Amino acid sequence: MITKIKAKVYAAKLRKRLAALKAERPKQLQEYKDGMAKWRKDMKKWVSEHGAKRVDGLKVEKESRSWRNDIRFNTGEFFSGAPMPPVWPDDKQIREIQALLRHLAITGQQTVQVSTADVASYLGEPGEAFEE
């Protein structure tokens, strides 16, 4: 469903949401940093436990037609079962809201047509987004 609303109201709600997302960002980055420190410790432990065994079990493949001494092994197989690193916190929504605010500022529209899907993705639930 598409609704027409005042651009100033929409921009104010977007700015409020952007401020909330930016306030959460340092916490997310700190959690990532702590997760990376833990992952490094876990990875060192995993390598010390499994590394020698994995190196002994490597299947070395030499290409007979190669002019270089290329010895290859499968890194995916070597690191299978290793701890997975943490995922970098996504800031896509922050960038999208900033781009939308720039667009609203450039166009200078009085009213904006907004779909309920956009409201839900940028501001949360559609019912609570435009309540004063």
Summary of the structure (lengths in Angstrom):
residues: 132
radius of gyration: 25.3
end to end distance: 20.8
largest distance: 73.6
contacts: 278
relative contact order: 0.22
helix: 62%
strand: 11%
